[in-house]
Amino acid sequence: MDKTKGGYIAGTVSILINSLLFIAKMWVSVITGSIALAADAWHTLSDSLSSVIVVIASKLSSRKADKEHPFGHGRWEHIASLTIAMFLGIIAFDFIKNSITRFNNEKTIIYGFSAIIVTIVSIIVKESLTQYSFYIGRKTGNSSVMADGWHHRSDALSSVIVLVGILFAKKFWWIDSVLGIIIGLMIFYAVFKILKEVVTKLLGEEPSEKLKSDIMNEIKNKYGNDLKAHHFHIHDYIVHKEMTFHIRLDKEMTIEQGHKIATEIENIIKDKYEIVATTHIEH
């Protein structure tokens, strides 16, 4: 399964299931007047919105490189992830604000059996969607699908907290307000996780030790220990990756000989790792 197809499938499944869950949760929140259930419902709907963004980003990122974008359009996935984080941040702020207002008003909420059933179903379904999104994200390397998975996880955890609150609602009048605040903070944490991953990729990453080790072993197997590959840098454009590094050659070697070796190494990296490499030669 390629990255684009994975984004389409994961996004479509998420949109359909989250829309159904939103309707069920909102129905129960209207009956009970619970702000925590309403927050949980809108959190679920925001999953559908973020999944729409995933589908759109998958389409845009699959476009071929052109004159204006020589490295392709893969970083649309990062833009999608940042947009998801923005939605989550707005929703979290609204939950906390409304929860504080309700706490100040000392309003008590009475939950019913329907709230328990809907919440339990939501927990099971959302955790299943989390695992599915993580699976597709890891398999295809689609960062926006992984971000969508974290969104599902935060929704599942918020439903767990709501369920605990429902069970203790009769003892504590303030439980609904406190739950709304806790859910808001959990969503803010999800925002932090998404932003941390995306910003790290946008700023640039050091190639993994395994990748560097594998490449150095390839060079060693062909040329021995003389080249001393070092100073690795990688530039990740999602659908296109570029790497630069240095090799040390014998100072008696001609320019033509050095160029031949560098080209051979670059071709090996291209064929085995699908990375376009540029080699800097040192004497």
C-alpha positions in Angstrom: 0.0 0.0 0.0 1.5 3.4 -1.0 1.3 6.6 1.0 -1.5 8.2 -1.0 -3.8 5.2 -0.9 -3.1 4.7 2.8 -4.1 8.3 3.5 -7.3 7.9 1.5 -8.4 4.7 3.2 -7.5 5.8 6.7 -9.2 9.1 6.2 -12.4 7.8 4.7 -12.8 5.1 7.4 -12.2 7.8 10.1 -14.8 10.2 8.6 -17.6 7.7 8.4 -17.1 6.2 11.9 -16.5 9.6 13.7 -19.6 11.1 12.1 -21.7 8.3 13.5 -20.1 8.6 16.9 -20.6 12.4 16.9 -24.3 12.0 16.4 -24.6 9.4 19.2 -22.6 11.5 21.7 -24.3 14.7 20.8 -27.7 13.1 21.3 -26.7 11.9 24.8 -25.2 15.3 25.7 -28.4 17.1 24.7 -30.5 14.7 26.9 -28.2 15.1 29.9 -27.0 18.7 29.4 -23.4 17.5 30.0 -20.6 19.8 28.9 -18.1 16.9 29.2 -20.2 14.7 26.8 -20.7 17.7 24.5 -16.9 18.3 24.5 -16.3 14.7 23.8 -18.8 14.8 20.9 -17.1 17.9 19.3 -13.7 16.3 19.8 -15.0 13.3 17.8 -16.3 15.6 15.1 -13.0 17.3 14.9 -11.5 13.9 14.1 -13.7 13.8 11.0 -12.5 17.3 10.1 -8.9 16.3 10.5 -9.5 13.1 8.5 -10.8 15.3 5.6 -7.6 17.2 5.8 -5.6 13.9 5.7 -7.4 12.9 2.5 -6.8 16.3 0.9 -3.1 16.3 2.0 -2.6 12.8 0.6 -3.9 13.9 -2.7 -1.8 17.1 -2.8 1.4 15.4 -1.6 1.1 12.8 -4.4 1.5 15.5 -7.1 4.7 15.2 -9.1 7.6 17.6 -8.7 7.4 20.7 -11.0 9.4 23.8 -11.8 8.2 25.7 -8.7 8.5 22.7 -6.4 11.5 20.6 -7.6 11.4 18.4 -4.5 7.7 17.5 -4.9 4.7 18.3 -2.7 5.2 15.8 0.1 5.4 18.4 2.8 1.7 19.0 2.4 1.5 16.3 5.0 3.3 18.5 7.5 0.9 21.3 6.7 -2.0 19.0 7.3 -0.6 17.9 10.6 -0.1 21.6 11.7 -3.7 22.3 10.7 -4.9 19.4 12.8 -3.0 20.7 15.7 -4.5 24.1 15.3 -8.1 22.6 15.3 -7.2 20.7 18.5 -5.8 23.7 20.2 -9.0 25.8 19.6 -11.2 23.0 20.7 -9.2 22.4 23.9 -9.3 26.1 24.8 -13.1 26.2 24.3 -13.6 23.1 26.5 -11.6 24.5 29.4 -13.3 27.9 29.2 -16.8 26.5 29.2 -15.9 24.0 32.0 -14.7 26.8 34.3 -17.9 28.8 33.6 -20.0 25.8 34.6 -17.9 25.1 37.7 -18.5 28.7 38.8 -22.2 28.3 38.3 -22.2 25.0 40.4 -24.4 23.2 38.0 -25.1 19.5 38.7 -25.5 16.9 35.8 -27.5 13.7 36.0 -26.3 11.0 33.6 -28.4 8.1 32.3 -27.8 4.5 31.2 -27.6 5.6 27.6 -24.6 7.9 28.4 -22.7 4.8 29.8 -23.4 2.7 26.7 -22.5 5.3 24.2 -19.3 6.2 26.1 -18.1 2.5 26.3 -18.8 2.0 22.6 -16.9 5.2 21.8 -13.8 4.0 23.8 -13.7 0.7 22.0 -14.2 2.2 18.5 -11.8 5.1 19.0 -9.0 2.9 20.3 -9.5 0.6 17.3 -9.3 3.5 15.0 -6.1 4.6 16.8 -4.4 1.3 16.2 -5.6 1.2 12.6 -4.2 4.7 11.9 -0.9 3.9 13.5 -0.6 0.7 11.5 -1.3 2.6 8.2 0.9 5.4 9.2 3.9 3.2 10.0 3.3 1.0 6.9 3.2 4.0 4.5 5.3 6.5 6.4 2.4 9.0 6.2 2.9 11.6 9.0 -0.6 13.1 8.7 -2.2 9.7 9.2 0.0 9.2 12.3 -1.2 12.6 13.6 -4.8 11.5 13.0 -4.1 8.4 15.1 -3.0 10.6 18.0 -6.2 12.5 17.6 -8.2 9.2 17.9 -6.1 8.2 21.0 -6.9 11.5 22.7 -10.6 11.0 22.0 -10.5 7.5 23.4 -8.8 8.7 26.6 -11.2 11.5 27.0 -14.1 9.0 26.7 -12.5 6.9 29.4 -12.4 10.0 31.7 -16.0 10.8 30.9 -17.0 7.2 31.8 -15.3 7.5 35.2 -17.0 10.8 35.8 -20.4 9.3 34.9 -19.9 6.6 37.5 -19.0 9.1 40.2 -21.4 11.9 39.2 -23.9 11.3 42.0 -21.2 11.9 44.7 -19.5 15.0 43.2 -21.6 17.8 41.7 -18.5 19.4 40.1 -17.4 16.2 38.2 -18.7 17.3 34.8 -16.8 20.6 34.9 -13.6 19.0 36.1 -13.9 16.4 33.3 -14.2 19.1 30.7 -11.0 20.7 32.0 -9.1 17.4 32.1 -10.2 16.6 28.5 -9.1 20.0 27.4 -5.6 19.5 28.9 -5.3 16.1 27.3 -6.1 17.6 23.9 -3.4 20.2 24.5 -1.0 17.4 25.1 -1.9 15.8 21.8 -1.3 19.2 20.2 2.2 19.3 21.7 3.0 15.7 20.4 1.9 16.6 16.9 3.7 19.9 16.8 6.9 18.4 18.2 7.1 15.7 15.5 6.2 18.1 12.6 8.5 20.9 13.7 11.4 18.4 14.1 10.9 17.2 10.6 10.6 20.7 9.2 13.7 21.9 10.9 15.7 18.9 9.7 16.9 15.7 11.3 20.1 13.8 11.7 20.0 10.5 9.7 19.3 7.6 11.9 22.3 5.7 13.2 21.1 2.6 11.4 20.9 4.3 8.1 24.4 5.8 8.5 25.8 2.4 9.6 24.1 0.7 6.6 25.5 3.2 4.1 29.0 3.0 5.6 28.9 -0.8 5.5 27.9 -0.6 1.8 30.9 1.7 1.1 33.2 -0.5 3.2 32.2 -3.6 1.4 33.0 -2.0 -2.0 36.0 0.1 -1.2 37.3 -1.0 2.2 38.0 1.4 5.1 39.8 4.0 3.1 37.0 6.4 2.3 36.0 7.3 5.8 32.4 8.5 5.1 31.3 11.2 7.6 29.3 14.4 8.0 25.9 13.0 7.0 22.9 15.3 6.5 19.5 14.3 5.2 16.7 16.5 3.8 13.3 14.9 4.0 10.6 16.0 1.5 8.4 13.0 2.4 8.1 11.8 -1.2 11.7 12.7 -2.0 14.8 12.5 0.2 18.2 13.9 -0.3 21.4 13.2 1.5 24.8 14.9 1.6 28.0 13.5 3.2 31.8 13.5 2.8 34.2 10.9 1.8 38.0 11.0 2.0 40.0 9.9 -1.0 43.7 9.4 -1.7 45.2 12.8 -2.7 47.0 11.1 -5.6 43.7 10.2 -7.2 42.6 12.1 -10.3 39.4 14.1 -10.5 38.0 11.6 -12.9 38.7 8.7 -10.6 37.2 10.5 -7.6 34.1 11.4 -9.6 33.6 7.8 -10.6 33.8 6.5 -7.1 31.4 9.2 -5.8 28.9 8.4 -8.6 29.0 4.7 -7.8 28.3 5.4 -4.2 25.4 7.7 -5.0 23.9 5.1 -7.3 24.1 2.4 -4.6 22.3 4.7 -2.2 19.7 5.6 -4.8 19.0 1.9 -5.7 19.0 0.5 -2.2 17.5 3.3 -0.1 15.7 5.5 -2.6 17.7 8.5 -1.5 19.3 11.0 -3.8 22.8 11.5 -2.5 25.4 14.2 -3.1 29.0 13.3 -2.1 31.6 15.9 -1.1 35.1 14.6 -1.8 38.0 15.4 0.5 41.7 14.7 0.2 
